[in-house]
Structure formats: C-alpha cells, structure tokens
Amino acid sequence: MLSAFGKAFKTPDLRKKIFFTLSIMALFRFGSIVPTPGVSYENVQICINQADNGGLFGLINLFSGGALLQLSVFALGIMPYITASIIVQLLTVVIPRFETLKAEGQSGTAKLTQYTRYLTIGLSILQSTGLIAVARTPGRLFSGCSFPIIPDTTWPRIMTMVFVMTAGTAVIMWLGELITDRGVGNGMSILIFTSIAASFPSQLWSIRLQKGLFAFIFVTAVGILVVAAVVFVEQAQRRIPVQYAKRQVGRQSYGGTSTYIPIKVNQAGVIPVIFASSLLYIPSLIVNFSGSSAKWAVWIQQNLVTGDHPIYIIVYSAMIIFFTYFYVAITFNPDEVAENMKKYGGFIPGIRAGRPTAEYLQYVLSRITAPGALYLAFVAIIPIIALILFNATQNFPFGGTAILIVVGVGLDTAKQIESQLQQRSYEGFLK
C-alpha cells in the first residue's frame, strides 16, 4: 500500500491534484484561526481554557475544527452547508418540483445545488446572528467566564461581524468546490475531515497530560480497534444479484449481463447521529433560555443534559436507531429500483419482476438496516462510555460523529485516488 502511495506521488497529474488539495486544506485551517474583527482574541483564549462546552455548541465546534468557539472568520465552518444539504435532500421527497429536478439528471442536480447555496447563505446569516447574540453577553457562550468576548457591541460592529462570518461560509463553499473540480475527493467532505482531524492531536495530548501515559496508550489502542471496526462495517454490504434478459434488436443482441445491487450495512452514514445529537440538545436549550425552575425543567437538567445518565443514553440510542430507519426509508426507494429494473429487463433470480421484487428489496433492506442502526448507536455512545469510565470529556477523539466522518471520508478519498491510479497501473492500492 505504501508503494502505491509512492506511485501516486510519482504521477505528475495526480501529484498536482494531491498538493492542490493539501494547499486548500492549509488555507482552510488558516482561516479557522483568524479572529473576526471586533472579537477580543485574548479574552476568548482565557474563556476557552476556563470553560468546557458540550452539546450542540460542541458538535458545531467539532465541524468547524475549533473555529466556532474562537469566533474566527470561518467560525461557522461547514455546518450551514451540511444543514442546507440535508434540508434540500429531505425536501425532494416532499416538494414535487424538487423531485422533478432530481429526476432530470445533471441539469436538475445543478439547480438543486444552486438552491443549496442560497439556503446556506441564509442559514449562515441566521447562525452568525445567533452566535454573536450569545457571545456579546459575557458568560453565555462560555459558562462561568465573565470576560467580554465582544467589547464593542454597537450595531455597525455587529453587522460587520455577521457579514464577515457569512462571507467566510461562502469562501468555504468555494474552497470545497475547488477541491472537487481540481483536487482529489469530495471538497466538502475533505474540509469536514480537515476540521475534525485538526482536533485529534490536542485531544490525545490532553489525555496524556491529565490521565497519564497508561491511559494515553490504552486510548490509542482502543482507537485503533474502533477505526478497524468502523472500516470493516463501512465496507460491508449485501450484494443482491441482478440478471438482465438478452434482447434481440435487428441483428444486435443486448443484455444478458449479470450485476448486483449493493446495499450497505450502514446505508445512512453519519446523518442519524447528527440528527439525534441536534434534537437531543433542544430540551436543554429550552430550559437555558426559559430559566424555568419547574419540575419538568429540573427533570431535563437531571436526565437529558449530562451524557452519563442512563435515560440520556437510552434516548440517544433510540433516536439514532429511529433516524437510521427514517433516513434509509426516504433515500432508498425499493419501488423505484424495482420499476427501473423491470423497465430495462432486469430481474433478481428466483424473484418475479415488479411488486415481488420491491417487496424482496424492502425485506432485505429492513433487516440489514437493523445491525447498521445498532452499530451507529454503539459508536455514538463510545464518548459517553469514556466519560463514565475515565471521566473524559465529551470530545473523546475515537468515537461518535468524528470517527465515522474521518473514516468514511478517508475511505472515499483513497478509492478515488486508487481509481485514478488504476488508469495508469492496474495494481492500485490492492498490491
């Protein structure tokens, strides 16, 4: 495999793409540490050292590579684009216009991408306004820190900060598209990978300083095992054989080939974990903004705020399992697949075309989704288990959303490099 990577760097065209991608990643990280005009950098660093932020802010901060809590130019990170993409994808099932555009092919996809960009800008304005509104009051963004993060809270300064953060999100979208067009891999995925991977060294080293050498070695070993398990499951799939009947058109013979429908064990990816994390934080957010001391508010504070509570773990796992089935149901349509197979003369051996094929696909999909949902729930609660056993932070490096995204993006990028390498050498990464 190492020799294959060496061949990749020896290929001029591929080497140029790899170095271009690395340059964009470096530029992205530089923008993540440049403070927004009007932010007191010194006070932000003091508050970061004093406070421990989890929940939704911790999740968004993870996707921004730590830029959110530093209120940098790229503070919002890639999160507005992710949210906009998920919303547009869900709306394709609800809005007939979006469904028609999706069916049009490349031209329709281009229009949906344009709608996603517009929605991203709108969400960026909304999120930057909310973030600045929280940060302008000392002690709200960083619990227990009374230092003023934004000394000047006049409206011209606030509007300038909103404009800069929104422009930063637009630049991030542009950088992602540059990687997709001229680099290696999917641009947005690479930027997410960069943000998350940037926090791994500091998190591991903090474990070394706080817990000692033994805990550091143990966590590293567990991390290697978790990565290996995630790679195994992410690559696992059920291949349903499909046979196409031979057709005679004039003197030409068409069809007669065999292929398969790949159904992954983890068909939903990391989306259910993001959904569950975001929705589970809403009750705590309502309590914080309402300031209520009623019985329901006390119960939420006791059971749905701290991640080490059994009710929190059960609700979190149940929501992940539910959203896994929900997301798979709206993204994979067995009726549509069966209709397309019937249209082009395809059939599953032993299964009649049409409705029986759709029922069989639904049968397989519902059963293969079960271990995938349990796998996602287990990986997501690894940081919680670390919190209980080692009193670690919720930003435990090897688990949850971070490890799923890092491994998934790494595998996809390696496959794209391999496919380009195989154009010149059939061995690729398989040697």
Secondary structure per residue as TSV (DSSP state, phi and psi in degrees):
chain	resnum	aa	ss	phi	psi
A	1	M	-	360.0	-39.4
A	2	L	H	-64.8	-37.1
A	3	S	H	-65.8	-33.3
A	4	A	H	-65.4	-41.0
A	5	F	H	-63.6	-37.1
A	6	G	H	-62.0	-40.2
A	7	K	H	-65.1	-35.3
A	8	A	H	-62.3	-40.5
A	9	F	H	-75.9	-22.1
A	10	K	H	-79.3	-18.8
A	11	T	S	-80.5	116.7
A	12	P	H	-55.7	-48.3
A	13	D	H	-65.1	-44.6
A	14	L	H	-69.0	-37.9
A	15	R	H	-62.7	-40.2
A	16	K	H	-61.9	-41.8
A	17	K	H	-66.3	-40.5
A	18	I	H	-65.2	-45.5
A	19	F	H	-66.7	-34.8
A	20	F	H	-63.7	-42.9
A	21	T	H	-62.9	-43.6
A	22	L	H	-63.2	-36.2
A	23	S	H	-65.7	-43.2
A	24	I	H	-64.4	-39.0
A	25	M	H	-62.6	-41.3
A	26	A	H	-64.8	-41.2
A	27	L	H	-64.3	-38.3
A	28	F	H	-63.6	-42.5
A	29	R	H	-67.7	-33.9
A	30	F	H	-63.9	-43.1
A	31	G	H	-66.2	-21.3
A	32	S	T	-77.4	-14.6
A	33	I	T	-111.0	-4.6
A	34	V	S	-80.8	117.2
A	35	P	B	-70.0	148.6
A	36	T	-	-70.4	139.8
A	37	P	T	-55.8	129.3
A	38	G	T	103.6	-7.2
A	39	V	-	-97.1	133.3
A	40	S	-	-82.3	103.7
A	41	Y	H	-63.6	-40.0
A	42	E	H	-62.6	-45.3
A	43	N	H	-66.8	-36.0
A	44	V	H	-61.3	-43.8
A	45	Q	H	-65.3	-38.3
A	46	I	H	-63.6	-44.0
A	47	C	H	-68.6	-36.5
A	48	I	H	-62.3	-39.1
A	49	N	H	-71.3	-26.0
A	50	Q	H	-89.1	-35.8
A	51	A	-	-102.3	156.8
A	52	D	-	-125.6	108.0
A	53	N	-	-105.8	126.5
A	54	G	-	-123.1	-152.8
A	55	G	H	65.0	-142.8
A	56	L	H	-66.7	-41.2
A	57	F	H	-60.5	-38.3
A	58	G	H	-65.1	-38.4
A	59	L	H	-66.0	-47.4
A	60	I	H	-65.3	-38.5
A	61	N	H	-63.5	-32.7
A	62	L	H	-63.3	-45.3
A	63	F	H	-71.3	-21.4
A	64	S	T	-95.1	1.8
A	65	G	T	66.5	32.8
A	66	G	T	85.3	0.9
A	67	A	T	-74.8	-25.7
A	68	L	T	-63.0	-53.8
A	69	L	T	-71.0	-16.6
A	70	Q	T	-89.6	-4.6
A	71	L	T	51.8	48.7
A	72	S	B	-83.7	-178.7
A	73	V	T	-61.7	-38.0
A	74	F	T	-98.5	37.8
A	75	A	T	-60.3	-39.2
A	76	L	T	-75.2	-20.8
A	77	G	T	63.0	-145.2
A	78	I	T	-94.3	-2.4
A	79	M	H	-60.0	-42.9
A	80	P	H	-59.2	-37.6
A	81	Y	H	-68.3	-40.1
A	82	I	H	-61.5	-47.2
A	83	T	H	-61.0	-44.9
A	84	A	H	-63.1	-40.5
A	85	S	H	-63.9	-42.7
A	86	I	H	-64.6	-42.4
A	87	I	H	-62.8	-46.5
A	88	V	H	-64.0	-38.7
A	89	Q	H	-65.6	-40.4
A	90	L	H	-69.9	-34.3
A	91	L	H	-70.0	-22.3
A	92	T	H	-62.9	-23.1
A	93	V	H	-83.7	-28.7
A	94	V	H	-93.4	-44.6
A	95	I	-	-94.0	120.7
A	96	P	H	-60.0	-34.4
A	97	R	H	-61.3	-44.1
A	98	F	H	-67.1	-37.1
A	99	E	H	-65.0	-38.1
A	100	T	H	-65.7	-42.4
A	101	L	H	-62.4	-38.5
A	102	K	H	-64.3	-34.2
A	103	A	H	-79.0	-14.1
A	104	E	T	-76.1	-11.5
A	105	G	-	93.0	-137.4
A	106	Q	H	-65.2	-41.4
A	107	S	H	-65.2	-41.9
A	108	G	H	-66.7	-39.0
A	109	T	H	-62.7	-37.3
A	110	A	H	-63.8	-39.7
A	111	K	H	-67.9	-40.7
A	112	L	H	-63.6	-37.7
A	113	T	H	-62.9	-39.2
A	114	Q	H	-65.0	-41.2
A	115	Y	H	-62.2	-38.7
A	116	T	H	-62.2	-39.1
A	117	R	H	-64.4	-46.2
A	118	Y	H	-60.3	-44.1
A	119	L	H	-65.3	-34.9
A	120	T	H	-62.3	-43.8
A	121	I	H	-63.1	-43.5
A	122	G	H	-61.3	-44.7
A	123	L	H	-65.9	-34.2
A	124	S	H	-63.7	-43.7
A	125	I	H	-61.2	-44.7
A	126	L	H	-64.7	-47.1
A	127	Q	H	-69.4	-39.4
A	128	S	H	-65.8	-39.0
A	129	T	H	-63.0	-44.0
A	130	G	H	-65.1	-41.1
A	131	L	H	-63.7	-44.2
A	132	I	H	-68.1	-36.8
A	133	A	H	-62.7	-36.3
A	134	V	H	-74.3	-41.1
A	135	A	H	-73.8	-24.3
A	136	R	T	-69.8	-20.9
A	137	T	S	-97.8	118.0
A	138	P	T	-59.3	135.7
A	139	G	T	92.3	-4.0
A	140	R	T	-92.8	-46.4
A	141	L	S	-73.9	-41.7
A	142	F	S	-113.6	109.7
A	143	S	T	-65.3	127.8
A	144	G	T	85.7	4.5
A	145	C	-	-109.9	119.8
A	146	S	-	-98.3	2.2
A	147	F	S	-73.3	136.6
A	148	P	-	-72.2	119.7
A	149	I	S	-78.2	-38.1
A	150	I	-	-117.1	94.3
A	151	P	S	-62.3	-42.1
A	152	D	-	-96.8	108.6
A	153	T	-	-106.9	24.6
A	154	T	-	-71.5	157.1
A	155	W	H	-62.8	-40.6
A	156	P	H	-58.7	-40.2
A	157	R	H	-66.7	-42.2
A	158	I	H	-63.4	-43.6
A	159	M	H	-64.0	-37.8
A	160	T	H	-62.9	-42.0
A	161	M	H	-65.2	-41.3
A	162	V	H	-62.0	-43.7
A	163	F	H	-62.7	-43.5
A	164	V	H	-65.3	-44.4
A	165	M	H	-66.2	-39.1
A	166	T	H	-66.0	-42.8
A	167	A	H	-62.5	-35.5
A	168	G	H	-62.0	-41.1
A	169	T	H	-64.0	-40.5
A	170	A	H	-63.0	-39.3
A	171	V	H	-64.6	-39.0
A	172	I	H	-61.5	-43.7
A	173	M	H	-59.0	-42.9
A	174	W	H	-63.6	-42.6
A	175	L	H	-63.1	-40.3
A	176	G	H	-62.9	-40.8
A	177	E	H	-68.9	-32.6
A	178	L	H	-64.2	-41.4
A	179	I	H	-64.1	-41.8
A	180	T	H	-63.1	-40.4
A	181	D	H	-79.7	-41.7
A	182	R	H	-116.0	-11.2
A	183	G	S	-108.3	-151.0
A	184	V	S	-118.2	130.9
A	185	G	S	87.8	179.4
A	186	N	-	-79.7	125.1
A	187	G	H	-58.9	-50.5
A	188	M	H	-63.2	-39.9
A	189	S	H	-64.5	-39.9
A	190	I	H	-62.6	-41.0
A	191	L	H	-67.1	-38.6
A	192	I	H	-62.7	-44.4
A	193	F	H	-57.1	-43.9
A	194	T	H	-62.6	-43.2
A	195	S	H	-63.1	-45.0
A	196	I	H	-73.3	-45.2
A	197	A	H	-63.6	-26.6
A	198	A	T	-64.7	-24.8
A	199	S	T	-91.1	-11.3
A	200	F	H	-60.8	-49.9
A	201	P	H	-59.3	-43.5
A	202	S	H	-66.2	-38.6
A	203	Q	H	-66.7	-41.9
A	204	L	H	-65.6	-41.7
A	205	W	H	-68.8	-32.9
A	206	S	H	-65.5	-34.6
A	207	I	H	-64.8	-40.1
A	208	R	H	-62.5	-40.8
A	209	L	H	-75.6	-38.1
A	210	Q	H	-86.1	-38.9
A	211	K	H	-107.7	-13.5
A	212	G	-	101.0	175.8
A	213	L	H	-68.8	-39.7
A	214	F	H	-61.5	-46.2
A	215	A	H	-62.7	-38.1
A	216	F	H	-62.1	-45.8
A	217	I	H	-65.8	-41.3
A	218	F	H	-64.1	-45.2
A	219	V	H	-63.7	-40.4
A	220	T	H	-63.0	-42.7
A	221	A	H	-64.2	-44.3
A	222	V	H	-61.8	-38.9
A	223	G	H	-62.0	-41.0
A	224	I	H	-63.8	-42.3
A	225	L	H	-64.5	-41.7
A	226	V	H	-63.8	-43.4
A	227	V	H	-61.2	-43.7
A	228	A	H	-61.9	-42.4
A	229	A	H	-65.7	-41.3
A	230	V	H	-64.8	-41.9
A	231	V	H	-60.8	-42.3
A	232	F	H	-62.0	-47.6
A	233	V	H	-71.2	-39.5
A	234	E	H	-63.8	-29.4
A	235	Q	H	-86.7	-15.5
A	236	A	-	-71.6	138.6
A	237	Q	E	-155.8	155.8
A	238	R	E	-103.4	119.8
A	239	R	E	-98.1	111.3
A	240	I	E	-91.0	116.7
A	241	P	E	-67.5	140.5
A	242	V	E	-129.5	128.8
A	243	Q	E	-112.7	131.1
A	244	Y	E	-103.2	128.4
A	245	A	-	-68.3	148.5
A	246	K	-	-80.8	129.6
A	247	R	E	-117.4	142.2
A	248	Q	E	-109.8	112.9
A	249	V	E	-116.7	102.6
A	250	G	T	65.2	-125.3
A	251	R	T	-96.3	-0.6
A	252	Q	E	-96.9	140.6
A	253	S	E	-110.4	128.6
A	254	Y	E	-121.6	151.6
A	255	G	-	84.4	-155.5
A	256	G	-	78.6	10.9
A	257	T	-	-98.3	162.9
A	258	S	E	-119.9	136.9
A	259	T	E	-144.5	-165.4
A	260	Y	E	-151.4	158.6
A	261	I	E	-103.3	112.6
A	262	P	E	-81.5	121.9
A	263	I	E	-115.5	110.1
A	264	K	E	-73.2	150.8
A	265	V	T	-64.2	-44.3
A	266	N	T	-101.0	76.7
A	267	Q	-	-71.9	-25.1
A	268	A	S	-89.2	-13.7
A	269	G	T	69.5	-137.4
A	270	V	T	-100.1	-1.7
A	271	I	H	-59.2	-44.7
A	272	P	H	-59.6	-36.2
A	273	V	H	-66.0	-40.6
A	274	I	H	-65.6	-44.6
A	275	F	H	-58.4	-50.4
A	276	A	H	-63.4	-42.4
A	277	S	H	-63.0	-41.9
A	278	S	H	-68.9	-45.9
A	279	L	H	-70.5	-33.2
A	280	L	H	-69.6	-21.3
A	281	Y	T	-83.8	-14.6
A	282	I	H	-61.5	-47.0
A	283	P	H	-56.7	-42.4
A	284	S	H	-63.8	-37.5
A	285	L	H	-64.8	-40.4
A	286	I	H	-63.6	-41.5
A	287	V	H	-65.0	-42.3
A	288	N	H	-64.7	-40.3
A	289	F	H	-79.0	-30.0
A	290	S	H	-79.6	-30.3
A	291	G	-	66.0	22.3
A	292	S	-	-77.1	147.8
A	293	S	-	-117.6	23.8
A	294	A	S	-70.2	174.4
A	295	K	H	-62.9	-40.2
A	296	W	H	-66.0	-36.6
A	297	A	H	-68.4	-40.0
A	298	V	H	-64.8	-40.9
A	299	W	H	-63.7	-40.9
A	300	I	H	-64.3	-42.7
A	301	Q	H	-63.0	-35.1
A	302	Q	H	-81.5	-31.6
A	303	N	H	-113.9	-26.7
A	304	L	S	-118.2	13.6
A	305	V	S	-109.0	-54.0
A	306	T	S	-77.9	128.5
A	307	G	T	-71.4	-15.8
A	308	D	T	-87.9	5.5
A	309	H	S	-82.4	138.5
A	310	P	H	-57.9	-39.1
A	311	I	H	-63.4	-40.2
A	312	Y	H	-60.4	-45.2
A	313	I	H	-63.8	-43.5
A	314	I	H	-65.1	-46.9
A	315	V	H	-64.1	-42.5
A	316	Y	H	-60.9	-47.1
A	317	S	H	-64.8	-42.8
A	318	A	H	-63.0	-39.9
A	319	M	H	-66.7	-38.5
A	320	I	H	-63.5	-44.8
A	321	I	H	-62.6	-43.4
A	322	F	H	-62.5	-48.5
A	323	F	H	-68.2	-27.0
A	324	T	H	-63.5	-49.4
A	325	Y	H	-64.0	-39.6
A	326	F	H	-63.4	-46.9
A	327	Y	H	-68.1	-39.4
A	328	V	H	-64.3	-37.2
A	329	A	H	-65.4	-34.4
A	330	I	H	-90.4	-15.6
A	331	T	H	-99.8	-25.6
A	332	F	-	-118.5	112.2
A	333	N	-	-104.7	103.3
A	334	P	H	-60.8	-35.3
A	335	D	H	-63.1	-41.8
A	336	E	H	-66.7	-42.4
A	337	V	H	-63.1	-44.2
A	338	A	H	-64.2	-38.4
A	339	E	H	-66.6	-41.9
A	340	N	H	-64.6	-40.1
A	341	M	H	-62.1	-45.0
A	342	K	H	-63.8	-37.2
A	343	K	H	-62.7	-38.7
A	344	Y	T	-101.1	15.9
A	345	G	T	77.9	23.8
A	346	G	E	-97.6	151.5
A	347	F	E	-155.6	154.2
A	348	I	-	-88.3	126.6
A	349	P	T	-54.8	125.8
A	350	G	T	89.4	-5.2
A	351	I	S	-122.2	130.8
A	352	R	-	-70.2	148.4
A	353	A	T	-70.1	156.5
A	354	G	T	94.5	-132.1
A	355	R	H	-61.2	-43.3
A	356	P	H	-59.4	-35.5
A	357	T	H	-65.1	-43.6
A	358	A	H	-62.2	-41.6
A	359	E	H	-65.0	-38.6
A	360	Y	H	-66.2	-43.2
A	361	L	H	-62.5	-40.6
A	362	Q	H	-64.8	-37.3
A	363	Y	H	-62.6	-48.0
A	364	V	H	-65.9	-42.8
A	365	L	H	-64.2	-43.4
A	366	S	H	-65.1	-33.4
A	367	R	H	-84.0	-31.9
A	368	I	H	-79.6	-20.1
A	369	T	H	-73.1	-27.4
A	370	A	H	-59.6	-54.3
A	371	P	H	-65.1	-30.8
A	372	G	H	-64.0	-40.9
A	373	A	H	-67.5	-42.6
A	374	L	H	-64.3	-37.6
A	375	Y	H	-63.2	-45.0
A	376	L	H	-62.4	-42.3
A	377	A	H	-63.2	-40.4
A	378	F	H	-66.8	-45.9
A	379	V	H	-64.2	-35.6
A	380	A	H	-69.0	-31.0
A	381	I	T	-92.1	2.3
A	382	I	H	-57.6	-44.8
A	383	P	H	-60.7	-33.4
A	384	I	H	-68.5	-40.6
A	385	I	H	-62.3	-40.6
A	386	A	H	-63.8	-35.7
A	387	L	H	-64.0	-38.9
A	388	I	H	-74.4	-44.9
A	389	L	H	-79.2	-41.7
A	390	F	H	-114.2	1.7
A	391	N	-	55.7	39.2
A	392	A	-	-82.1	172.2
A	393	T	-	-79.8	164.5
A	394	Q	T	-71.1	-11.8
A	395	N	T	-91.6	39.0
A	396	F	-	-57.3	128.2
A	397	P	S	-66.0	-36.1
A	398	F	S	-104.2	79.6
A	399	G	S	165.6	168.4
A	400	G	H	66.5	-147.9
A	401	T	H	-62.7	-37.8
A	402	A	H	-60.4	-52.8
A	403	I	H	-68.0	-34.7
A	404	L	H	-63.5	-43.9
A	405	I	H	-70.4	-44.6
A	406	V	H	-60.9	-47.5
A	407	V	H	-67.4	-44.0
A	408	G	H	-61.3	-47.1
A	409	V	H	-66.5	-40.0
A	410	G	H	-60.1	-43.1
A	411	L	H	-65.5	-44.1
A	412	D	H	-64.0	-42.0
A	413	T	H	-65.8	-41.6
A	414	A	H	-62.3	-37.9
A	415	K	H	-65.4	-39.8
A	416	Q	H	-67.5	-39.7
A	417	I	H	-64.0	-40.8
A	418	E	H	-63.5	-42.6
A	419	S	H	-63.5	-38.1
A	420	Q	H	-72.2	-32.9
A	421	L	H	-71.1	-35.1
A	422	Q	H	-68.4	-17.2
A	423	Q	T	-66.5	-22.2
A	424	R	T	-114.3	-24.1
A	425	S	-	-145.3	120.7
A	426	Y	T	-68.8	-14.8
A	427	E	T	-73.3	-40.6
A	428	G	T	57.5	-136.4
A	429	F	T	-92.8	4.5
A	430	L	-	-87.0	-9.8
A	431	K	-	-69.7	360.0
